[in-house]
Amino acid sequence: MKKPTKSQMLNFLGVNFGCFLFAFGVVVFRNPNNFASGGMSGLSLLLSTFFPGAHVGAIMMILNVLVLGLGYIFLGKKSAAGSVYGTFALSGAIWILEILIPLDGPITNSHFMELIYSVFIPGFGMALVFHCGATTGGTDIIAQILSKYFKWKVSISLLATDILIALGAGLLFGIEAMLYSVLGVFLRTFLMDSVMENLKTRKIVVVISDKSLAIQNFITAEINRGATIHKAHGAYSLREMDVITTVVTRRQAIRIQQFIKNVDPAAFITISNSTEIIGQGFDRFD
């Protein structure tokens, strides 16, 4: 059996930690306040009112099995298979935490503060799961089915599904719970986009320096990154110089800046952001 790479191990740990964060936010902050802020966890919370004593995680597990079956039928084997691990990891984590942390109600008297935590903790966890290349299935699969057969955008289908679940909170838990749930849906959407963008951000560093060789060696030997070198003529000096371009993480960009400052304080450096880098050497946890 082929030994997992470091990147694969980090992705696996990231998926599980993301599922734990999501489950913790749901069990401690979302469920006790009846915030049905969309997703399969929200739908499971609504259905739990019809099955007193049943754990939300157990209901979520059953629903996810049914949804995975629908995904297999309508989207194909490959699409459904990609959601299997995340689906059961998340449902299982919620079920276990419900047993370990039994709560009869909110832990504070501030519903708004608990709404913030119920959005931010699961939102960050879910963004981490997505960043690691996994998915938790659930309403994502339903949204993909709607998109395939009704030609809706997946994002619109997902938002519509979540809003319907949030509105259901009004019928079962009252208007206040519904308003908080709808607000939670929009906050979660905004948070997911923001966190995903930040997780994917890389720095494009362009350097013009008389110490080109030393900088190239530092990038390849110390930073362990590649670089592209091309010749350019200065419009003012009319000199031909090397232009070094490399793509690195935030921390690596700081190290490069510090090194250049020491070897060539007169170097010209530009640094810009990129949220999508595709190619060899850029795994999710690089």
C-alpha positions, 0 to 999 in steps of 0.5 A: 500500500502506498504511503500517504504523502504529507499533504494528504495527511494534513488534508485528512486531519484538516477535514476531521478538525473542520467537521469537529468545529462545525459539530461543536458550533451546532451542538453548543450554540445552534441547536440550543437556540433553535437556529435552523440556519440552513443545511442538513443540520438545520433540517435535522433540528426541525425534524427532531421536534417530531421525534422527542428524545432523538439526537439531531446527529442521528436524524442527520445521519439518516437524512444524509444516507437518503440524500447520498442515495439521491445523489447516486441516482441523479448525479452519478456514482462519482459525485456521491462517492466524493461526499461519503466520508465528510457526510458521515464524519460530520453527522457522527461528530454531531451525534457524539458531541450531543451525548458528551455535551447534553444541553437543555438550553442556551449557555448565555442570555444573549441570543445574538452573541450565540448566533454569531458563534453559531455561524462563525465556528461552523462556518470556519470549520466548513471552509476548512473542509472545502479547502481540504478538497472534501465536502459534507454532502447534505443540501449541497447534493440537493442543490446540485440536483436542482441545478442539473434538472432546473438549470439553476445556479448551484449557489442560488439553489443552495441559498433557496434551500437554506432559506426554506429551512430557516423559514421552517423555524418560524413554523416550529419555534416562532418568529424570533427563531426564524429571523435569527435563522434567516440572518444566520444563513446570510452571515454564513454565506458571507463568512464562507466566501471570505474565509475561503478567499483568505485560505487560498490567498498567495503572494506574487512577488516580483523582484528587480535587483543587482543581487539576482543570483543570491535571491534566486538561490535563497528562494530555491534553497531556503524557501523551497520554491521555484522562480521565473527569471526574465530579462528587462531593460530599465526605461530610465537607467537603460540597464539590462537586469533580471526580473524574478517572479515567484509565488509564495505564502504570506510567511514566505513573502515576509522571509524573502523581503527580509533577506532582500533587505539585507543583501540589496536594500536598493532592490525594487519589489512588488507584491500582489495577492492571488486567490487561485494558484493552480500547478505543481507544488501548490497543494492546499496546505502549502 
